[in-house]
Amino acid sequence: MSCKCQKCKKQFKIDFLVDDDLWIKISPKGNFSGLLCGKCIIDKLESFGYGAFKLIDLVSSEDKT
């Protein structure tokens, strides 16, 4: 199953978690709702001057066995 980005209209399957204070700034609806793909999230954050991002694995190595 995939979602549709409300900015570029492309389908995506990977979720990005963004802190609430940043999400309210980049949300396509200007509130806490809406869906954005990873590219649109990164593009919007870069437009605010953010330039470093950290990807983390939400599944621990113990859960992968």
C-alpha positions in Angstrom: 0.0 0.0 0.0 1.2 3.5 -0.7 0.2 7.1 0.0 0.0 10.0 -2.4 2.0 13.2 -1.7 -0.2 16.2 -1.5 2.4 18.4 -3.1 3.9 16.5 -6.0 1.1 13.9 -6.3 3.5 11.0 -6.6 2.9 7.7 -4.7 5.3 6.8 -1.9 5.7 4.0 0.6 8.5 5.2 3.0 7.5 7.3 6.0 9.6 10.2 7.3 9.1 11.3 10.9 9.4 15.1 11.4 9.3 16.9 14.8 6.0 18.7 15.3 7.6 22.1 15.3 9.0 21.5 11.9 5.9 19.7 10.5 3.6 22.6 11.2 5.9 24.7 9.1 6.0 22.4 6.1 2.6 20.7 6.3 0.7 20.9 3.0 -2.4 21.9 4.9 -0.7 24.4 7.3 -1.7 22.3 10.3 -0.8 18.9 11.7 -2.6 17.0 8.9 -1.4 16.2 5.4 0.9 13.9 3.6 4.3 14.6 1.9 6.8 12.3 0.3 10.4 12.2 1.4 11.6 14.4 -1.5 9.0 17.1 -0.8 9.8 17.0 3.0 13.5 17.4 2.3 13.0 20.1 -0.3 10.8 22.1 2.1 13.3 21.7 5.0 16.1 22.8 2.8 14.2 25.9 1.8 14.2 26.8 5.6 18.0 26.4 5.7 18.2 22.8 7.1 21.0 20.9 5.5 21.7 17.8 7.6 19.4 14.9 8.1 19.8 11.6 10.0 18.1 8.4 8.9 17.5 6.0 11.7 16.3 2.4 11.7 13.1 2.1 13.7 13.4 -1.7 13.8 16.1 -2.8 16.2 18.5 -5.5 15.1 16.9 -7.9 17.6 13.5 -7.5 15.8 15.1 -8.4 12.4 15.9 -12.0 13.4 
